[in-house]
Amino acid sequence: MTDIVALRTAYVRLGFSNEAVESLVTREAIDSLAELTRLKDQDVSDLCSVIRKPGGMIPNPDAGNAGQPATIRNPGVNVPLKAETRLKLATYYLRHSERVSRPRTAADITVDNVLAVKTLKEREANWEKPDELPKIDEKDWVKTLEDIVEYLSLIQGSTGIPLSYVIRPNDKRIVTESANDPADKYPTPELEMISRAPHYVVPVASPPVTTQTFKDDNVLVMQILAGLFRDHKAYPYIKRANRVGDGRAAYQALHHHYLGQNSVDTQAGAAEKALADTVYLGKPRFSFETFVTIHKKQHDILENLKKYGYAGIDEGTKVRYLNDGIKAPFLEPAKYALKANTDYRGKFDKCVAYYKEAVAAHKHSARELNISQFTGRAGRNGGRGGRGGRGTQGRGRSTSQKRKAGKGWDENTVEEEVEYRYYSNAEYSALKPGQKKKLNRLRGERTKEQDKTTAKIAALESENAALRASTGGAAETPQSGNRNNPNLTRQAGR
């Protein structure tokens, strides 16, 4: 009786009149939370329509008056649209409470509580399946399995629960008591469902009995995994689970095989070998940035393997692999200086930044050399056979001289936006005075920065020379070539 009274009161809070509540409870028998929870949106709409227009005949209260019939058509009871909308939210609220294992009473059905799930309800209704499937990276099974978990977290199960709840760890299968696991600790309702959606019927029996929702969702997980691995060499490890639609068992089989101790050791060895074998020679087709990216990827692989028993890689070892892999001759001075400087010891990112500056300076120096060689050839070719006289000092004028002679701007010219790049004579002539002025300033600033970088490299080389002198040449960097090749030495001695 107490439950019925509390439920009637909850209906009134949602906006139903006493007459409408009487129809709900007495005539339509929605007299328990269990009955209310089963109602979907269309059921609620049909229910309210029946209360508004029930049909049939009822005794005429005015039958005693002259000319009045004994019965009249049932006029029904008014149900405001607001009450109908809130009742739909209330049924969703109760179903969601079951998804997060939080028991409710009629007293919990308040306007504030039901309105709080409105956004979640709309988000679920508008959900679309992600287009991109997780990728299988055989060199990084930690990331591969983590990507699968993340993908399952984006897929709705049979009742809207993200499917990753199916593959929760074994020690998380039985949900913590609601009072000991407050809802506000979860950033999103989806994360709460992943952590608290029930696997077993409550109260948990011995042995536990899985819920029908879990059984349905377990099959969905299996279908996804089978689709991902059917043409992959990992499929034999999940084939048995696929026969019975056990997605949880399939995921655990993959996890056990690829993240077991032997597999972790194999993956760690492969990552360490990649660090040892990756070499930067300073060639255009394999940039320093690519070299560093490969190192960082292997660092990530090794870091992720730590949670599965790998000891880890320290910063000093990272730097050692970095230095050992740099074989570009022009970086030998930078390498020697770094090894001698304790400020860089065991600091991978700092060493990378130092090397990047050296690479940039080398590129600038090479570019300047090419430009000077080209200018020299142009000067020699501009002799008697052309209008330029000898070099750039004859009757003709160089491009820079022509531009200076007719620059078309002065200190009062306002700068205008211009793309910073090379311009041909025709393109430069077409620029506005303000654009020419800004381009001139940008080029001047670029030259100053390049001069600073060149000076830094010169200082580095001087420091290197000083360090070599202080060690009596003992730290001389090895010379490239086959002069000291033992095989060739033996051949020459025969």
C-alpha positions in Angstrom: 0.0 0.0 0.0 2.8 2.4 0.9 4.5 1.8 -2.5 1.2 2.5 -4.3 0.7 5.8 -2.4 4.3 6.8 -3.2 3.8 6.0 -6.9 0.6 8.0 -7.0 2.4 10.9 -5.5 5.2 10.6 -8.1 2.6 10.7 -10.9 1.2 13.9 -9.5 4.7 15.4 -9.3 5.1 14.7 -13.0 1.9 16.7 -13.7 -1.0 14.2 -13.8 -4.3 15.1 -12.1 -5.8 12.8 -9.5 -8.3 11.6 -12.0 -5.6 10.7 -14.5 -3.5 9.0 -11.8 -6.6 6.9 -10.9 -6.8 5.8 -14.5 -3.1 5.0 -14.6 -3.1 2.9 -11.5 -6.5 1.4 -11.4 -7.7 1.0 -15.0 -4.3 0.6 -16.8 -2.6 -1.2 -13.9 0.7 0.8 -14.0 0.9 0.3 -10.3 4.6 -0.6 -9.7 8.0 0.6 -10.7 8.6 -2.6 -12.6 5.5 -2.0 -14.8 6.5 1.7 -15.3 10.1 0.7 -16.2 8.9 -1.5 -19.1 7.1 1.3 -20.9 8.8 2.8 -23.9 8.0 6.1 -25.5 5.3 4.8 -27.8 3.8 2.8 -24.9 3.5 6.1 -22.9 1.9 7.9 -25.9 -0.6 5.1 -26.3 -1.3 5.0 -22.6 -2.0 8.8 -22.4 -4.2 8.6 -25.5 -6.3 5.9 -23.8 -6.7 8.0 -20.7 -7.7 11.0 -22.7 -10.2 9.1 -24.9 -10.9 5.8 -23.3 -14.0 5.1 -25.4 -17.0 3.1 -24.3 -20.0 4.2 -22.3 -20.3 5.2 -18.6 -23.4 5.8 -16.4 -24.8 9.3 -17.0 -24.6 11.3 -13.7 -27.6 13.3 -15.0 -29.7 10.3 -15.8 -32.4 11.4 -13.3 -33.1 14.5 -15.2 -35.8 14.6 -17.8 -34.6 13.7 -21.3 -31.2 12.4 -20.1 -30.0 8.9 -21.3 -29.0 6.4 -18.8 -25.4 6.2 -20.2 -23.1 8.5 -22.1 -19.8 8.2 -24.0 -16.8 8.2 -21.6 -15.3 11.8 -21.9 -11.9 10.7 -20.6 -9.5 12.7 -18.5 -7.2 15.5 -19.6 -3.5 14.6 -19.7 -1.2 17.7 -20.3 1.5 17.2 -22.9 4.1 18.2 -20.3 3.0 15.3 -18.0 3.2 12.9 -20.9 6.8 14.1 -21.8 7.9 13.8 -18.2 6.5 10.3 -17.9 8.5 9.2 -20.9 11.6 10.7 -19.2 10.7 8.9 -16.0 10.6 5.5 -17.7 13.9 6.2 -19.3 15.3 7.3 -16.0 14.3 4.1 -14.3 15.8 2.0 -17.2 19.0 4.0 -17.1 19.2 3.4 -13.3 19.2 -0.3 -14.0 22.0 0.1 -16.5 24.2 1.7 -13.8 23.1 -0.7 -11.1 21.5 2.0 -8.9 18.2 0.8 -7.3 15.4 3.4 -7.3 12.2 4.0 -5.4 9.1 6.0 -6.3 10.5 8.9 -4.1 13.4 9.2 -6.6 11.0 10.1 -9.5 11.2 13.8 -9.3 11.0 16.5 -12.0 14.7 17.3 -11.5 15.8 13.7 -11.7 13.9 12.9 -14.8 14.9 16.1 -16.6 18.6 15.4 -15.8 18.6 12.4 -18.2 17.0 14.3 -21.1 20.3 15.1 -22.8 21.5 11.6 -22.5 18.3 10.2 -23.9 18.5 12.6 -26.9 22.2 11.7 -27.5 21.4 8.0 -27.6 18.5 8.6 -30.0 20.8 10.5 -32.4 23.8 8.0 -32.1 25.5 6.9 -35.3 27.9 4.1 -35.6 31.5 5.2 -36.2 32.7 4.7 -39.8 36.4 4.0 -39.0 37.3 0.6 -37.6 40.3 0.1 -35.2 43.5 -0.7 -37.0 45.6 -3.8 -36.2 49.3 -2.9 -35.5 51.2 -6.1 -35.1 54.2 -4.2 -33.7 52.2 -2.6 -31.0 49.5 -4.9 -29.5 49.0 -2.7 -26.5 47.8 0.1 -28.7 45.8 -2.3 -30.9 43.9 -3.8 -28.0 43.4 -0.3 -26.4 42.0 0.9 -29.7 39.6 -2.0 -29.8 38.4 -1.1 -26.3 38.0 2.5 -27.3 36.0 1.5 -30.3 33.7 -0.7 -28.3 33.2 2.3 -26.0 31.7 4.1 -28.9 29.3 1.3 -29.9 25.8 1.1 -28.3 24.7 -2.3 -27.1 21.2 -3.7 -27.2 20.0 -1.3 -24.4 22.3 1.6 -25.2 25.2 0.6 -22.9 28.6 1.1 -24.5 29.9 -2.4 -25.4 33.2 -2.1 -23.7 31.5 -2.9 -20.4 31.3 -6.5 -21.7 35.1 -6.9 -21.5 35.7 -5.4 -18.0 38.5 -7.1 -16.0 37.5 -10.1 -14.0 37.7 -8.3 -10.7 35.3 -5.7 -11.9 32.5 -8.0 -13.1 30.5 -7.7 -9.8 29.6 -4.0 -9.4 30.4 -2.0 -6.3 27.5 -1.1 -4.0 25.9 2.1 -5.2 26.5 3.9 -1.9 30.2 3.2 -2.1 30.6 4.4 -5.7 28.9 7.8 -6.2 27.7 8.8 -9.6 29.5 12.2 -9.5 32.9 10.6 -9.7 32.2 9.7 -13.3 32.8 12.5 -15.9 30.1 11.2 -18.2 27.1 8.8 -18.0 28.7 6.6 -20.6 31.7 6.0 -18.4 29.4 5.2 -15.5 27.6 2.6 -17.6 30.9 1.0 -18.7 32.0 0.6 -15.1 28.6 -0.3 -13.5 26.5 -2.0 -16.1 25.6 -5.4 -14.5 27.0 -8.7 -15.9 25.0 -10.8 -13.4 21.4 -11.0 -12.2 21.0 -9.3 -8.8 21.3 -10.7 -6.1 24.3 -12.5 -7.5 23.9 -16.2 -7.1 26.5 -18.9 -6.9 27.3 -19.7 -9.6 26.4 -16.2 -11.0 23.7 -16.0 -13.7 24.4 -13.5 -16.5 21.7 -11.0 -17.5 19.9 -11.3 -20.8 21.3 -7.9 -21.8 24.9 -9.1 -21.2 24.3 -12.2 -23.2 23.0 -10.1 -26.1 25.8 -7.6 -25.9 28.4 -10.4 -25.6 27.3 -11.7 -29.0 27.6 -8.2 -30.5 31.2 -7.9 -29.2 32.0 -11.3 -30.8 30.6 -10.2 -34.1 32.8 -7.1 -34.1 36.0 -9.0 -33.2 35.3 -11.7 -35.7 34.9 -9.1 -38.4 38.2 -7.4 -37.4 40.3 -10.6 -37.2 38.6 -13.1 -39.7 41.4 -12.6 -42.3 44.2 -12.1 -39.7 46.6 -14.6 -38.4 45.2 -13.9 -34.9 41.8 -15.5 -35.8 42.7 -19.0 -34.7 42.9 -17.7 -31.1 39.3 -16.5 -31.1 37.8 -19.1 -33.3 36.5 -21.3 -30.5 34.9 -18.3 -28.8 33.3 -17.3 -32.1 31.5 -20.6 -32.3 29.5 -19.8 -29.1 29.2 -16.0 -29.6 31.4 -15.3 -26.6 33.0 -11.9 -27.3 34.4 -11.5 -23.8 36.3 -14.8 -24.1 37.6 -13.8 -27.5 39.0 -10.6 -26.3 40.6 -12.3 -23.3 42.2 -14.8 -25.6 43.8 -12.1 -27.7 44.9 -10.3 -24.6 46.5 -13.4 -23.1 48.3 -14.4 -26.3 49.6 -11.0 -27.4 50.2 -9.4 -23.9 51.4 -12.5 -22.1 55.0 -12.5 -20.8 56.6 -14.2 -23.8 54.8 -11.9 -26.3 55.7 -8.8 -24.2 59.4 -9.8 -24.3 59.2 -10.3 -28.0 57.6 -7.0 -28.7 60.0 -5.2 -26.4 62.9 -6.9 -28.2 61.5 -5.8 -31.6 61.2 -2.2 -30.3 64.7 -2.1 -29.0 66.0 -3.6 -32.2 64.2 -0.8 -34.2 65.9 1.8 -32.0 69.3 0.1 -32.6 68.8 -0.3 -36.4 67.4 3.1 -37.3 70.1 5.3 -38.7 70.2 8.9 -39.9 72.7 9.5 -42.6 71.6 13.1 -43.5 70.1 12.1 -46.8 67.0 14.0 -48.1 64.8 11.0 -48.5 65.0 10.2 -44.7 64.7 13.3 -42.7 65.9 13.9 -39.2 62.2 14.4 -38.2 61.4 10.9 -39.5 64.3 9.5 -37.6 63.1 11.1 -34.3 59.5 10.0 -34.9 60.5 6.4 -35.2 62.4 6.6 -31.9 59.4 8.2 -30.2 57.1 5.5 -31.5 59.3 2.8 -30.1 59.5 4.7 -26.7 55.7 4.7 -26.6 55.6 1.0 -27.3 58.0 0.2 -24.6 56.3 2.5 -22.1 52.9 0.8 -22.8 54.5 -2.6 -22.2 55.6 -1.7 -18.6 52.1 -2.4 -17.3 52.5 -6.0 -18.6 55.8 -6.8 -17.1 58.4 -5.0 -19.2 61.1 -3.3 -17.1 61.0 -0.1 -19.1 63.6 2.1 -20.9 65.4 4.9 -19.0 66.2 8.3 -20.5 69.9 7.6 -20.7 69.3 4.6 -22.9 67.0 6.6 -25.1 69.8 9.2 -25.6 72.4 6.4 -26.3 70.2 4.9 -29.0 69.7 8.4 -30.4 73.4 9.2 -30.6 74.3 5.7 -31.9 71.9 6.1 -34.8 73.1 9.5 -36.0 75.7 8.7 -38.7 75.5 12.0 -40.7 79.1 13.3 -40.9 78.0 17.0 -40.5 76.5 16.1 -37.1 79.7 14.6 -35.6 80.7 18.0 -34.0 77.2 18.3 -32.4 77.3 14.7 -31.2 80.7 15.1 -29.6 79.7 18.3 -27.9 76.6 16.7 -26.5 78.5 13.7 -25.1 80.9 16.1 -23.4 78.1 18.3 -21.9 76.5 16.9 -18.7 73.5 19.3 -19.1 72.3 17.1 -21.9 73.0 13.7 -20.3 69.8 11.6 -20.1 67.6 14.3 -21.6 66.2 12.9 -24.9 64.0 15.8 -25.9 66.7 18.4 -25.1 69.2 16.5 -27.2 66.8 16.2 -30.1 66.2 20.0 -30.0 70.0 20.5 -30.1 70.4 18.2 -33.1 67.5 19.9 -34.9 69.2 23.3 -34.7 72.4 21.7 -36.0 70.5 20.2 -38.9 68.8 23.5 -39.7 72.1 25.3 -39.6 73.7 22.8 -42.0 70.9 23.1 -44.4 71.2 26.9 -44.3 75.0 26.7 -44.9 74.5 24.4 -47.8 71.9 26.7 -49.3 74.2 29.7 -48.9 77.0 27.8 -50.6 74.8 26.9 -53.5 73.7 30.4 -53.9 77.2 31.8 -53.8 78.4 29.3 -56.4 75.4 30.1 -58.7 76.1 33.9 -58.3 79.8 33.3 -59.2 78.9 31.4 -62.3 76.4 34.1 -63.3 79.1 36.7 -62.9 81.5 34.9 -65.1 78.9 34.2 -67.7 77.9 37.8 -67.9 81.0 39.0 -69.6 81.6 40.3 -73.0 79.0 38.1 -74.7 76.2 39.8 -72.8 74.9 43.2 -71.8 76.2 42.9 -68.3 79.8 43.7 -69.0 82.2 41.7 -66.7 80.2 40.1 -63.9 77.8 42.5 -62.3 80.1 45.5 -62.7 79.5 46.2 -66.4 77.0 48.3 -68.1 74.1 45.9 -67.1 72.8 45.8 -63.6 72.0 42.8 -61.4 68.4 41.9 -60.3 69.0 43.3 -56.8 70.4 46.5 -58.2 67.4 47.0 -60.5 65.1 46.4 -57.6 66.9 48.9 -55.4 66.9 51.5 -58.1 63.2 51.4 -58.5 61.9 50.1 -55.2 58.9 52.4 -55.2 58.6 52.7 -51.4 60.1 54.8 -48.6 59.8 55.0 -44.8 56.3 56.5 -45.1 54.9 53.6 -47.1 52.4 51.5 -45.2 53.2 47.8 -45.2 50.7 45.4 -46.8 50.2 41.6 -46.5 52.4 39.6 -48.8 53.4 36.0 -49.1 57.0 35.4 -48.0 58.6 33.5 -51.0 60.8 33.9 -54.0 59.4 36.3 -56.6 60.5 36.5 -60.3 61.2 40.0 -61.8 57.8 40.1 -63.3 56.1 39.0 -60.1 58.1 41.4 -58.0 57.3 44.3 -60.3 53.6 43.5 -60.0 53.7 43.9 -56.1 52.3 47.0 -54.5 54.8 49.4 -52.8 53.6 48.3 -49.3 54.0 44.7 -50.2 57.6 45.3 -51.5 58.4 47.1 -48.3 57.2 44.3 -46.1 58.9 41.7 -48.2 62.2 43.6 -47.9 61.8 43.7 -44.1 61.0 40.0 -43.8 64.0 39.1 -45.9 66.2 41.2 -43.7 64.9 39.5 -40.6 65.4 36.1 -42.1 69.0 37.0 -43.0 69.7 38.0 -39.4 68.3 34.7 -38.0 70.4 32.8 -40.5 73.5 34.7 -39.4 72.8 33.8 -35.8 72.4 30.1 -36.6 75.6 30.1 -38.6 77.4 31.8 -35.7 76.0 29.2 -33.3 77.4 26.4 -35.5 80.8 28.1 -35.7 80.9 28.4 -31.9 79.9 24.7 -31.6 82.8 23.7 -33.9 85.2 25.9 -32.0 84.0 24.3 -28.7 84.5 20.9 -30.3 88.0 21.7 -31.4 88.9 23.0 -27.9 87.6 19.8 -26.3 89.6 17.7 -28.6 92.7 19.7 -27.9 92.1 19.3 -24.1 91.9 15.6 -24.4 95.1 15.4 -26.6 93.1 14.2 -29.6 91.9 11.1 -27.7 88.3 11.9 -28.4 88.9 12.2 -32.2 85.7 11.3 -34.0 86.1 8.2 -36.2 86.8 8.9 -39.9 84.5 7.6 -42.5 85.7 5.2 -45.2 87.5 1.9 -45.3 91.0 3.0 -44.2 90.7 1.0 -40.9 88.6 -1.9 -42.2 90.3 -5.0 -40.8 89.3 -7.1 -43.8 90.9 -4.7 -46.2 94.0 -4.4 -43.9 94.5 -8.1 -44.0 94.2 -8.2 -47.8 96.7 -5.4 -48.2 99.2 -7.3 -46.0 99.1 -10.5 -48.1 
